[in-house]
Amino acid sequence: MLEDAYLNELRFILENGHKKDDRTGTGTISYFGQQMRFDLSKGFPLLTTKAVPFRLIKSELLWFLRGDTNIRYLLENNNHIWDEWAFEKWVNSDEYTGPDMTNFGLRSQEDPEFKKVYLEQKKIFCQMILDDDEFAKKFGELGNVYGAQWRHWEGPDGKVIDQIKKVINTIKTNPDSRRMIVSAWNPADVDDVALPPCHSLFQFYVNDGKLSCQLYQRSADMFLGVPFNIASYALLTSLIAKECGLEPGDFVHTLGDAHIYLNLVDQVKEQLTRKPYKAPKLWLNPDKNSIFDYDMDDIKVEDYKHHSRIKGAVAV
């Protein structure tokens, strides 16, 4: 099964990983330097051992490709996966006058009453982002995260580089190049963004009419984040392959610190008891050619059979 590479990685980390402290205070089981490979000709690697909401994956990728760094576009598409980092900026500001939200990530997991208050405050925050332009500009911005680095990398001379356009042009004109790389890790910006890039660099490779992509991910939340990353980069590879007249090849996922949060170990063990279904198929609107022309309705997965969702809290 296409999914086996991911499930085997979960097992390996549980059996061989090291307990480590982390930035969030949650703690992890971690292993350094792993790799998974997915043959995209065999299906689209959206996990089937738990439900993974594809609409969140495609709206986030379209957000990146727009060069956007404000969560308003995501909220307009009912995507809340980046809320916490913007919300944290608001509740730690002088403008916030609501209940104490210190360390809201861990407290919402441990205290059901606090979780209700936290969700109420976050709902207020998200609505203000949608309704108030000035509030959205001030608190919806995440800094130079993925969209900015992919589409608007600013060099030391002030020149702006569109890395996505550049790499697509190279695939079309010089497919044997070994320089088809996009980097999100900009040392000048990593201390000033909401979350330094986890999926930090990717490279394309053309062979036998197929486009392959290798991603280096410095920090990999195996249960919550990595299933999104796998599908997102498989989708990106497929979109670029279509524009360049190629077929999708392999997606190679190289992991730096691959970890399972201690509060998610039971969920991982539950997932590993489930048998995968056949991978779904990706449908892209045949009338769209440029990667920058796609909307939400132009991208779909077909025949997606999956097990039920397994809930788990994001460590912030």
C-alpha positions in Angstrom: 0.0 0.0 0.0 1.2 3.6 -0.8 0.6 4.5 2.9 2.9 1.8 4.3 6.0 4.1 4.2 4.3 6.5 6.6 2.9 3.8 8.9 6.3 2.0 9.0 7.9 5.3 10.0 5.4 5.7 12.9 6.3 2.2 14.2 10.0 2.9 13.8 9.9 6.1 15.9 7.8 4.5 18.6 10.2 1.6 18.9 13.5 3.4 18.4 12.9 7.1 19.2 14.4 9.1 22.1 12.4 11.0 24.6 13.1 14.7 24.3 11.9 18.0 25.6 10.7 20.5 23.1 9.7 24.2 22.6 6.1 23.6 23.4 6.7 21.9 26.8 4.7 18.8 25.6 7.7 16.4 25.1 8.3 14.1 22.2 9.6 10.7 21.1 12.0 11.7 18.4 14.4 10.2 15.8 16.7 12.2 13.6 17.2 11.6 9.9 14.5 9.5 8.2 13.1 9.2 4.7 9.9 8.1 3.0 9.1 7.6 -0.7 5.8 7.7 -2.4 5.2 6.7 -6.0 2.6 9.1 -7.2 1.8 7.0 -10.3 0.2 4.5 -7.8 -2.3 7.0 -6.4 -2.5 10.1 -4.3 -0.9 9.7 -0.9 -3.8 11.0 1.3 -3.9 8.8 4.4 -6.7 6.4 4.7 -6.1 5.0 8.2 -7.6 8.2 9.5 -9.7 10.9 7.8 -7.5 13.8 6.5 -9.5 16.9 5.4 -8.3 17.5 1.8 -10.0 20.9 1.6 -7.6 22.2 4.3 -4.6 20.9 2.4 -5.6 22.5 -0.9 -6.6 25.8 0.6 -3.3 26.1 2.4 -1.3 25.2 -0.7 -3.3 27.8 -2.7 -2.6 30.3 0.0 1.2 29.6 -0.3 1.0 29.9 -4.1 -0.7 33.3 -3.8 2.3 34.5 -1.8 -0.1 35.3 1.0 0.9 35.5 4.6 -2.3 36.7 6.3 -4.7 34.1 7.7 -7.8 36.0 6.4 -7.7 34.0 3.1 -7.6 30.7 5.1 -10.5 31.8 7.3 -12.5 32.7 4.2 -12.1 29.1 3.2 -12.9 27.8 6.7 -9.3 26.7 7.3 -8.1 27.2 10.8 -4.8 25.4 10.8 -2.7 28.6 11.2 -5.1 30.3 13.8 -3.1 29.6 16.9 0.0 31.5 15.9 -1.9 34.6 15.0 -4.2 34.3 18.0 -1.1 34.1 20.3 0.1 37.4 18.9 -3.3 39.0 19.8 -3.7 37.6 23.3 -0.1 38.7 24.2 -0.7 42.2 22.9 -1.7 45.3 24.8 -4.9 45.5 22.9 -6.2 42.2 24.3 -8.5 42.7 27.3 -10.1 39.3 27.6 -9.4 36.3 30.0 -5.9 35.2 30.6 -4.7 33.0 27.7 -1.2 32.3 29.0 0.1 29.0 27.7 -3.3 28.3 26.1 -2.2 25.3 24.1 -1.4 23.0 27.1 -4.1 24.5 29.3 -6.8 23.8 26.8 -5.8 20.1 26.8 -5.7 19.8 30.5 -8.7 21.9 31.6 -12.1 21.4 29.9 -13.5 24.7 31.4 -10.5 26.7 30.2 -10.9 25.1 26.7 -14.4 26.5 26.4 -13.1 30.0 27.2 -10.2 29.6 24.8 -12.5 28.5 22.0 -14.9 31.4 22.6 -12.0 33.9 22.5 -10.5 32.3 19.3 -14.0 32.5 17.6 -14.1 36.2 18.5 -10.6 36.6 17.1 -11.3 34.9 13.8 -14.5 36.9 13.2 -12.6 40.1 13.8 -10.0 39.0 11.2 -12.8 38.5 8.7 -14.7 41.7 9.5 -12.1 44.3 10.3 -9.4 45.2 7.7 -7.2 47.0 10.1 -7.4 44.3 12.7 -6.6 41.7 10.0 -3.5 43.6 8.9 -2.2 43.9 12.4 -3.0 40.5 13.9 -3.6 38.3 10.9 -0.1 38.7 9.5 2.3 35.9 10.3 5.5 37.5 8.9 7.5 36.2 6.0 6.3 32.6 6.1 6.0 30.2 3.2 4.1 32.3 0.8 6.5 35.2 1.1 9.6 33.1 0.7 8.2 31.0 -2.2 6.9 34.0 -4.2 8.7 37.2 -2.8 12.2 36.3 -1.6 14.0 39.5 -1.2 17.7 39.5 -1.9 20.4 41.7 -0.3 20.2 44.1 -3.2 16.4 44.5 -2.8 15.6 42.4 -5.8 12.5 40.2 -5.3 12.8 36.5 -6.5 9.7 34.5 -7.4 11.1 31.0 -6.6 8.1 29.1 -7.8 8.0 30.8 -11.2 11.7 30.4 -11.6 11.7 26.7 -10.8 8.8 26.1 -13.2 10.6 27.9 -16.0 13.7 25.8 -15.3 11.7 22.6 -15.5 10.4 23.6 -18.8 13.6 24.9 -20.3 16.4 23.0 -18.6 14.9 19.8 -17.1 18.3 18.2 -16.4 19.3 21.1 -14.1 20.4 20.2 -10.5 19.4 23.6 -9.3 15.6 23.3 -9.3 15.3 24.2 -5.7 12.9 26.3 -3.6 13.9 27.4 -0.1 11.6 28.6 2.6 14.4 28.9 5.2 15.6 32.5 5.1 18.1 33.1 8.0 17.3 36.8 7.9 13.6 36.1 8.7 13.4 33.0 10.9 13.4 34.9 14.2 10.7 37.3 13.1 8.0 34.9 11.8 5.1 33.3 13.7 6.6 29.8 13.0 10.0 29.2 11.3 9.5 27.0 8.3 9.3 23.3 9.1 9.2 22.1 5.5 12.2 24.2 4.6 13.6 23.2 1.2 12.4 21.2 -1.8 14.1 20.1 -5.1 12.6 18.8 -8.4 14.0 16.2 -10.7 12.9 15.2 -14.2 13.4 11.8 -15.7 11.6 9.7 -18.3 8.8 12.2 -18.6 8.1 12.3 -14.9 8.6 15.0 -12.3 9.8 14.0 -8.8 10.1 16.2 -5.7 12.2 15.8 -2.6 11.4 17.8 0.5 13.6 18.4 3.5 11.6 18.9 6.6 13.6 20.1 9.6 10.8 19.4 12.1 8.2 16.8 11.5 5.1 16.3 13.7 4.4 12.8 12.5 0.8 12.4 13.7 -0.7 15.8 12.9 1.5 17.7 10.5 3.2 15.1 8.3 0.0 13.7 6.7 -0.8 17.2 5.6 2.8 17.8 4.3 2.8 14.5 2.3 -0.5 15.4 0.6 0.5 19.0 0.1 3.8 18.3 -1.7 2.3 15.5 -3.7 -0.4 18.0 -4.9 2.3 20.7 -5.6 4.3 18.2 -7.6 1.2 17.1 -9.6 0.2 20.7 -10.3 3.7 21.6 -11.6 4.0 18.4 -13.6 0.7 19.1 -15.3 1.8 22.6 -16.3 5.1 21.3 -17.6 3.6 18.5 -19.6 5.0 15.8 -17.3 3.6 13.0 -15.2 4.0 12.9 -11.5 6.9 10.8 -10.4 8.0 10.2 -6.8 7.6 12.3 -3.7 10.6 11.8 -1.4 10.1 13.1 2.1 13.3 13.5 4.1 12.9 14.2 7.8 15.2 15.9 10.2 13.7 15.7 13.7 10.8 13.3 13.2 8.8 13.1 16.3 5.6 12.0 18.0 4.3 14.2 20.8 3.8 12.4 24.1 0.2 13.5 24.3 -0.5 11.8 20.9 1.1 8.4 21.5 -2.2 6.7 22.2 -3.7 8.1 19.0 -0.7 6.9 17.0 -1.1 3.4 18.4 -4.8 3.4 17.5 -3.9 4.4 14.0 -1.4 1.6 13.6 -4.2 -1.0 14.4 -6.0 0.1 11.2 -5.6 -1.5 7.8 -5.1 1.1 4.9 -7.5 1.3 2.0 -6.5 1.8 -1.6 -5.1 5.3 -2.2 -7.5 7.8 -3.8 -7.0 9.5 -7.2 -6.3 13.2 -7.7 -8.4 15.2 -10.2 -7.2 18.5 -11.6 -9.4 20.7 -13.8 -8.1 19.9 -17.4 -9.1 23.5 -18.5 -6.5 25.0 -16.1 -2.9 25.2 -17.2 -1.0 27.6 -15.0 -0.4 26.6 -11.4 -1.5 30.1 -10.4 -4.9 29.8 -12.0 -6.4 27.1 -9.8 -9.3 27.7 -7.4 -10.7 25.3 -4.7 -13.2 23.7 -7.1 -10.4 22.9 -9.6 -8.8 20.3 -7.3 -10.4 17.2 -6.0 -9.7 13.7 -4.7 -11.8 10.8 -6.0 -12.6 7.4 -4.5 -11.3 8.5 -1.1 -12.3 5.7 1.3 -10.9 6.2 4.9 -11.3 5.2 8.5 -12.7 7.7 11.0 -10.9 10.8 12.3 -8.6 10.5 15.3 -8.5 13.7 17.3 -5.4 15.2 18.7 -4.4 18.7 20.0 -1.8 20.8 18.2 1.2 21.6 20.4 1.8 25.4 20.1 
